[in-house]
Amino acid sequence: MHDDLFRAMRDSIVDGDPEVAARLSRDSIALGVPPLEAINRGFVAGLTHVGEQFAAGEFFLPDLVLAGEAMKAAVAILEPEMKKSGAQREVLGTVVLGTVQGDIHEIGKTLVGTMLTASGFAVHDLGVNVPFETFAAKARELGADIVGVSALLTTTMTGQKDVAEALERHGLRPRVKLILGGAPVTHDWAREIGADGYGEDALAALSLARTLLGK
């Protein structure tokens, strides 16, 4: 039942079409399809396929960005319905995300947030140019499991170390995991500043987050 609808939902994500994804979300509500089922059997299936194709080198970053936008459009319509019905997705963990102070790049960071949210993480995106202490204060306030810090410039990358030190000062390490992202960042840099890992793209960040929390 509703297999054709779920296939269409999957395809809307693969095609990166937010308008179609939103329309299919509204259609599913009208048909009485449980929103959680629509997300998991329809849209997440599409995102999984895009991720597999990206990992295989068949899809590229623009495909990933478009799929993320389509996923956001679908979830924006279905989430209020879930709240109404009392249905809840399993929350895999709470993540505080942001681009470090002095840096205003956000495409990669936003994509990581979309992928994490779609996969069941509760994500709190602080935006760009985020002060070091703000990461720590928000993580403590929310009881976060993970803090993700992006930096696209070698000149701002050192701010990731300042965030690591702020987390230490607030007594949040090692309970709160620290993951890094951004073009100049490497595994060696992550090790050097005592972070728990580095994700070279949104899918790697998702995989790292799941691994760190044993999911």
C-alpha positions as CSV (number, residue, x, y, z in Angstrom):
1,M,0.0,0.0,0.0
2,H,1.3,3.5,-1.0
3,D,4.3,1.9,-2.6
4,D,4.0,4.2,-5.7
5,L,3.9,7.2,-3.4
6,F,7.0,6.1,-1.5
7,R,8.8,5.6,-4.8
8,A,7.8,9.1,-5.9
9,M,9.1,10.5,-2.6
10,R,12.4,8.7,-3.0
11,D,12.7,10.0,-6.6
12,S,12.0,13.6,-5.5
13,I,15.1,13.4,-3.2
14,V,17.2,11.7,-5.9
15,D,16.1,14.4,-8.4
16,G,16.7,17.1,-5.8
17,D,13.3,18.7,-6.3
18,P,12.0,20.5,-3.2
19,E,8.7,21.5,-4.8
20,V,7.8,17.9,-5.7
21,A,9.0,16.7,-2.3
22,A,6.7,19.2,-0.6
23,R,3.7,18.3,-2.7
24,L,4.2,14.6,-2.0
25,S,4.4,15.4,1.7
26,R,1.1,17.2,1.5
27,D,-0.4,14.3,-0.6
28,S,0.7,11.8,2.1
29,I,-1.0,13.8,4.8
30,A,-4.2,13.9,2.8
31,L,-4.0,10.1,2.3
32,G,-3.6,9.5,6.0
33,V,-0.1,8.1,5.6
34,P,1.7,8.3,9.0
35,P,4.3,11.1,8.6
36,L,7.1,9.0,10.2
37,E,6.4,6.2,7.6
38,A,6.6,8.8,4.8
39,I,9.9,10.1,6.0
40,N,11.5,6.7,6.6
41,R,10.1,4.7,3.7
42,G,10.0,7.5,1.1
43,F,12.4,10.4,1.7
44,V,15.1,8.8,3.7
45,A,15.3,6.0,1.2
46,G,16.1,8.6,-1.5
47,L,18.7,10.3,0.7
48,T,20.3,6.9,1.3
49,H,20.5,6.3,-2.4
50,V,22.1,9.7,-3.1
51,G,24.6,9.1,-0.3
52,E,25.6,5.7,-1.9
53,Q,25.9,7.3,-5.3
54,F,28.0,10.1,-3.9
55,A,30.3,7.6,-2.2
56,A,30.6,5.7,-5.5
57,G,31.6,8.8,-7.4
58,E,28.4,8.8,-9.5
59,F,26.9,11.8,-7.8
60,F,28.7,15.0,-6.9
61,L,28.4,17.8,-4.3
62,P,25.7,19.7,-6.1
63,D,23.6,16.5,-6.2
64,L,24.1,16.2,-2.4
65,V,23.1,19.9,-1.9
66,L,19.9,19.6,-4.0
67,A,18.9,16.3,-2.2
68,G,19.4,18.0,1.1
69,E,17.2,20.9,0.1
70,A,14.5,18.5,-1.1
71,M,14.7,16.6,2.2
72,K,14.4,19.9,4.2
73,A,11.2,20.8,2.2
74,A,9.6,17.4,3.0
75,V,10.5,17.3,6.7
76,A,9.3,20.9,7.2
77,I,5.8,19.8,6.2
78,L,5.8,16.4,7.9
79,E,7.3,17.4,11.3
80,P,4.4,19.5,12.5
81,E,2.1,16.5,11.6
82,M,4.3,14.2,13.7
83,K,4.0,16.5,16.6
84,K,0.2,16.7,16.3
85,S,-0.1,12.9,16.3
86,G,2.5,12.5,19.1
87,A,4.7,10.4,16.8
88,Q,8.4,10.8,17.4
89,R,11.4,9.8,15.5
90,E,14.1,8.1,17.5
91,V,16.6,10.8,18.3
92,L,20.1,9.4,17.8
93,G,21.8,12.3,19.6
94,T,21.9,16.1,20.1
95,V,24.4,18.0,17.9
96,V,25.5,21.7,18.2
97,L,26.8,22.8,14.8
98,G,28.5,26.1,13.6
99,T,31.1,27.8,11.5
100,V,33.9,29.2,13.7
101,Q,34.4,32.8,14.6
102,G,35.8,34.9,11.7
103,D,34.5,32.5,9.1
104,I,31.2,33.0,7.2
105,H,31.1,30.0,5.0
106,E,28.1,27.8,5.5
107,I,27.2,25.6,2.6
108,G,29.1,22.6,3.9
109,K,28.0,23.1,7.5
110,T,24.4,23.5,6.5
111,L,24.6,20.3,4.4
112,V,26.0,18.4,7.4
113,G,23.1,19.7,9.5
114,T,20.6,18.5,6.9
115,M,22.1,15.1,6.7
116,L,22.3,14.7,10.5
117,T,18.7,15.9,10.9
118,A,17.4,13.6,8.1
119,S,19.1,10.7,9.8
120,G,17.5,11.3,13.2
121,F,19.8,13.7,15.1
122,A,18.5,16.8,16.8
123,V,20.6,19.5,15.3
124,H,21.0,23.1,16.7
125,D,22.8,25.1,14.0
126,L,24.4,28.2,15.5
127,G,25.1,29.7,12.0
128,V,28.4,31.3,11.0
129,N,31.0,33.5,12.7
130,V,30.2,31.7,16.1
131,P,32.3,32.8,19.1
132,F,34.3,30.0,20.6
133,E,32.6,30.1,24.0
134,T,29.1,30.0,22.4
135,F,29.7,26.5,21.2
136,A,30.5,25.4,24.7
137,A,27.7,27.4,26.4
138,K,25.1,26.0,24.0
139,A,26.4,22.4,24.3
140,R,26.1,22.7,28.1
141,E,22.6,24.2,27.9
142,L,21.3,21.5,25.6
143,G,23.2,18.6,27.1
144,A,24.7,18.0,23.6
145,D,26.4,14.8,22.6
146,I,28.4,16.3,19.8
147,V,29.8,19.7,18.8
148,G,30.6,20.1,15.1
149,V,32.9,23.0,14.1
150,S,33.4,24.0,10.5
151,A,36.2,26.3,9.1
152,L,36.9,26.9,5.4
153,L,40.0,29.0,5.8
154,T,43.5,28.1,7.1
155,T,43.4,31.5,9.0
156,T,40.2,30.5,10.8
157,M,41.0,26.8,11.3
158,T,42.9,27.6,14.4
159,G,39.6,28.7,16.0
160,Q,38.7,25.0,16.1
161,K,41.4,24.6,18.7
162,D,39.9,27.5,20.7
163,V,36.5,25.7,20.7
164,A,38.2,22.6,21.9
165,E,39.8,24.5,24.8
166,A,36.4,26.2,25.6
167,L,34.8,22.8,25.8
168,E,37.5,21.7,28.3
169,R,37.1,24.9,30.4
170,H,33.4,24.2,30.6
171,G,34.1,20.6,31.8
172,L,32.3,19.1,28.8
173,R,35.2,16.9,27.5
174,P,35.5,14.0,26.9
175,R,31.7,13.4,27.3
176,V,30.8,15.8,24.5
177,K,32.4,14.6,21.3
178,L,34.1,17.2,19.0
179,I,34.1,16.7,15.3
180,L,35.6,19.0,12.7
181,G,35.0,19.9,9.0
182,G,36.2,22.2,6.3
183,A,38.5,22.3,3.3
184,P,41.9,22.9,5.1
185,V,41.1,20.5,8.0
186,T,42.8,17.1,8.2
187,H,42.8,14.0,10.4
188,D,46.2,15.1,11.7
189,W,44.9,18.5,12.7
190,A,41.9,16.8,14.5
191,R,44.3,14.6,16.5
192,E,46.6,17.5,17.2
193,I,43.9,19.6,19.0
194,G,42.3,16.5,20.7
195,A,39.1,16.4,18.6
196,D,37.3,13.1,18.1
197,G,37.4,13.1,14.4
198,Y,37.1,14.9,11.0
199,G,34.6,14.5,8.3
200,E,35.7,15.4,4.8
201,D,32.1,15.8,3.6
202,A,28.6,15.6,4.9
203,L,28.3,11.8,4.6
204,A,31.6,11.3,6.4
205,A,30.4,13.6,9.2
206,L,27.2,11.6,9.5
207,S,29.1,8.3,9.6
208,L,31.5,9.7,12.2
209,A,28.6,11.0,14.4
210,R,26.9,7.6,14.3
211,T,30.1,5.8,15.1
212,L,31.0,8.1,18.0
213,L,27.6,7.5,19.6
214,G,27.6,3.8,18.9
215,K,24.7,4.1,16.4
